[in-house]
Amino acid sequence: MITVSNAAKEYAVNLIKEENKPADTFIRVGVDGGGCSGLMYNLVFDNILKEGDQLFEDNGIKVVVDRKSFLYLVGTELDYSGGLNGKGFIFKNPNATRSCGCGESFSV
């Protein structure tokens, strides 16, 4: 399961409204090769389910993950930080053995 913190929920809801996304919009989370640690997080708004997608709903937010990415993301919490060190979504991934300084890539 992928969970969503209160801060991430508030930020996502505001972004969906600001960008006039349809009511069935969800957050698609994926993992791609690349970045300084080997794997990079991919995060987009979407509203089309694909074969093999896994749909989760937590804290009123729908999150979709493809089958391959789910293996790397199981148990991850999607959080949000608006602090001085950067602004944006943060992945709290218990499977990551190493992360880069910016938090956008990881390895397992």
Summary of the structure (lengths in Angstrom):
residues: 108
radius of gyration: 13.4
end to end distance: 17.7
largest distance: 39.5
contacts: 294
relative contact order: 0.25
helix: 19%
strand: 40%
